[in-house]
């Protein structure tokens, strides 16, 4: 573990202590969990993650149109106008 120092408002510290007592875990553990949740929900992805998401999306959606590859610009213009 790496030790770090943060500053909280009085109300944040009070609420964390209250939650800490209710859940029977340390304030530090609550902060670690919060940081983990923030990291997981972050939009930051590395190149491999973005590539894997793009590959997973291929073929998952169907428009019912058979000429998308030829007329994609036309369809985009129609949808954005």
N, C-alpha and C positions, 0 to 999 in steps of 0.2 A: 504494500500500500504506500501511496505517496501522501504525505501530510501537506495540507493546504489550509490557507486561512481565508475566510469569507466574511463579509459584513452583511448582516440582516437588519431589517427594521425591527423595532420593538414588537410590532404585531406579528411579523413573520416568525420571530423567535418564540413568541408566546404560543402561536398556533402549532409550531413544530413540536414544542415540548408537550403540549396537550395531546397531539397525535401520537407522539412517541410513547407516552404513558398508556394511551388507549390500545396501541398495537404491541406494546411490550418489546419495542426495539429502540435502538439508540437514535438520536437525532442524526448522527453521521450516517447511519444506515438508511434513514429516510432520504437524506440528501443524495446518497449514492444511487438509490432507486430512482429518484427524480432525474438525475443526470442520465441514467441508463434509458429512461423513457424518452427524454429529450433527444438523445442520440438516435434511438430507434425511429423516432417520428421525423427526424430531420430529412430534408430533401437532398442532402449531400450524398452523392453516390460516386463510387469510383467507376472507371471505364468498364471494368468487367461486369459490375452490377448493372450498368446501363445497357450493355450489350446483351446480357442475359435476359433483362426485362423486355428488350426489343424482340429478341428471338422468341420469347414465350408468347408475345402478342401476335406473331405472324399466324395468319389463318384463323384467328379466334373470332373475327367479326365478319359478318356477311351483309352486303348491301343489296343483294339480289340483282345487281348489274353485272354484265359480263364484259364491259369495255372500260373498266376503271383504269387499267394501265395505259390505255390509249387516250382517254379523255379526262384524266385526273385534274388537269388545270381548269377545264370547263366546269367540272363538278365543284371544285373549290371556289371558283368565282361565283357560282350560283349560290352556294351556301353562305358566303361572306358578304353578299350584296343585299 
